[in-house]
Amino acid sequence: MINIDYKSELPIYEQIIEQFKLNIMKGNFVAGDPVVSVRKMAASLQITPSTVAKAYTELERQGIIETVRGKGTFIADVRQGEIAIDIEKSRKKMLSEIIELKHAGCSLDEVKKIVEELYRSI
């Protein structure tokens, strides 16, 4: 259920993080579900284990997954809004995209419409 766009400007580890969050929001991953091992995930995505490990480390830091010693790694039991996110990092990403849209001639209303469409699609 993790899909990587190898042509994307977004680093692969960030795509993995994004895909985990999206799958949780859609109910594809629920609290207590086991998380595929770093090696299996890396093999299935044809990427290096260190890239997956970097994503898993960040997912754990954000409280999205949790490792239980001797048992494995699982989707954490978090409620909507409890996931730690870096608001400033998100603002910077959005600002960069909004600059591109404004430079392309999009009005504020058009940008709002795009954001609303994308928000509703997830």
N, C-alpha and C positions, 0 to 999 in steps of 0.2 A: 504493500500500500504506500510505499515511499517511492515517489517518482522524482528523478533528478533531471534537470534541463542542463545538459553539458555545455550548451551554448550561452547560458545565462551569465550576466555579469555578477550575479550574486554568488558568493563562494559556496561550494558544495556543502560544507558543514552547516552554513546558515540555511541552505535549502532543506537539509535534513531536519533542523530545528523547526522550521516553518511547517514542514510536512507533518511532523508529530503533532504540533499544535492544531493544525487543520483537521487531522484525523480524530483528535480528542473532541474538538468542537462538533464534528459531524457524528460522533458516537461510534466511530469505527474502533477506537481504542477506549477502553474503560478502566477505571481504577482496578488494580490487581492483575491486569493482563500482563503476561511476561513480555519482556522486551527482547528481541532477537540479539544474540551476542554480537559483539563488535566484529568478530571475524566473519560470521555468517552474513551480517549486513554488508560488510565491505565486499565480500565475494559476490553477493547478489547484485550490488550496484556497480561492481567492477571498479572499485576505488581502493585507496590504501586504508588499512585499518586505523592509521593515525588520524585520518580525516573523520572517520566515524567516532573514534574515541574523543576527539575534540568536541564534536556535536553532543555526544552523550554527557561529557563533563559539564557543558553549558546547560543542557536539559536538567541535569541533576542540581546544578547551582540554582536554577530557576524554580525548582520544586516540581518539575513535571514528571520526572522519573525518580525512582529511589532504589538504591542497592541494599539488599539484605544479605549480610555476610553468610556465605554457605548456601544460600538459596537462589540468588540471581538478582536480576534487575527487573523492576516492574513499573507499570504506570502508577503514579502516585495518586492518592485520594485527595484531589483538590477541587474546590468549588470555583465556579466562574468568578473571576475577579481576584482570586487569591494567588494567581501565578505572578511571580515577580517579573516585571518587564522594565526595560530601560527606556523610559519615556523620552528622554533627551535623544537617545540614539534613533528612536522611531521618528521623532520630529525632524531630525536631520535627513533621514531617508525620504520622508514625505516632502520636505522643502526642496530637495534636489529634483524630485519628480514634478513638483508644482512649478518650479522655475522652467523646466523643459516645456511643460504645457503652456505656460504664459508666453514663453518665447515663440511657441508655435502658433500663438494667436488665440488661444482659448480664453474665454471670459470666465469670470468667477462662477457664474451660474453653470457653465459647462463643466468646470472642474468639480463643483459640488455634485453635479449629476453623475459624473464618472465615479466619484468616491462612493456615492449612495448605491450605484449599481454594483460596484465591487463588494461593498459591505454586505449587501443583501444576497450576493451570490454565494457567500460562505456560510 
